[in-house]
Every structure is written in C-alpha cells, then in structure tokens.
C-alpha cells in the first residue's frame, strides 16, 4: 500500500462515511475528503477532523504539510467533482 493510500485509509477510518483521495509526497500532501460528517461545519472544523486523522503522522514529521479540500456530498456534487 502506498503512503498516500495509507493516509486516505486513515482519514476514511477516522471520519464517518468518508471518501478520501490523497496525493503528494516528500511530506507534502493534498487531501480531498467527502463526508456527511462535514454537514453544518465550518471550513476550520472540517479541516480539524482531517488533521485529527493524520495526527500521529504530523507529530512524527512524516507529514509536514497537508492541503485539505473537504466537502459534504452535496457540495461535492455542486462542484462537479469525482474521486
């Protein structure tokens, strides 16, 4: 399993009904996450959920930076996105 696949799996395990795609390397990653758990949450609250899923990797320095795009399924559909 690749590092990005492992990070996506961690996010999906931490956030209920999440679908995640993680790209990048060298400690810098981009995560796109879709979940009903984001409903009614601010952007900051959404990002905190994703950061919490990767907390151990961030604390160890394995992940130096992560850019997060977090959507509810409705927001993702309106954006025309596909994972």
C-alpha positions in Angstrom: 0.0 0.0 0.0 1.4 3.4 -0.9 1.9 6.2 1.6 -0.9 8.2 0.0 -3.3 5.2 0.1 -2.5 4.7 3.7 -3.3 8.3 4.6 -6.6 8.1 2.7 -7.4 4.9 4.6 -6.6 6.6 7.9 -8.9 9.5 7.0 -11.7 7.2 5.9 -11.4 5.2 9.2 -11.4 8.4 11.3 -14.3 10.3 9.7 -17.7 8.5 9.4 -18.6 7.5 5.8 -15.7 9.5 4.4 -14.3 9.0 0.9 -10.8 10.3 0.6 -8.1 10.8 -2.0 -4.6 11.8 -1.0 -1.9 12.9 -3.4 1.7 14.1 -3.0 4.9 13.0 -1.4 8.0 14.3 0.4 6.0 15.2 3.4 3.6 17.5 1.4 0.2 16.2 0.6 -3.2 17.2 -0.8 -6.3 15.5 0.6 -9.8 15.7 -0.9 -12.4 14.3 1.5 -16.1 13.9 1.1 -18.3 13.1 4.1 -21.8 13.7 5.5 -19.9 14.3 8.8 -18.9 17.8 7.4 -22.6 18.9 7.2 -23.1 22.2 9.1 -19.4 22.5 10.0 -17.2 25.5 9.2 -14.1 25.0 7.0 -11.9 25.1 10.1 -14.0 22.4 11.8 -13.8 20.2 8.6 -10.0 20.7 8.4 -9.6 19.8 12.1 -11.4 16.5 11.5 -8.9 15.6 8.7 -5.9 16.8 10.7 -7.0 14.6 13.7 -7.0 11.6 11.4 -3.3 12.3 10.5 -2.2 13.4 13.9 0.4 10.8 14.5 2.0 11.3 11.1 2.0 15.1 11.6 3.5 14.8 15.1 6.2 12.4 13.8 7.2 14.8 11.0 6.2 12.2 8.3 3.6 14.8 7.1 4.9 18.3 7.0 2.1 20.0 5.2 -1.4 18.9 4.0 -3.7 20.9 1.8 -7.3 20.0 2.5 -10.4 20.2 0.4 -13.3 19.0 2.5 -16.9 18.7 1.1 -20.3 17.3 2.0 -21.6 15.0 -0.7 -23.9 17.8 -1.8 -21.1 20.4 -2.0 -19.0 17.9 -4.0 -21.9 17.3 -6.4 -22.3 21.0 -6.9 -18.6 21.3 -7.6 -18.9 18.6 -10.2 -16.2 16.6 -8.6 -15.3 12.9 -9.0 -13.0 10.8 -6.9 
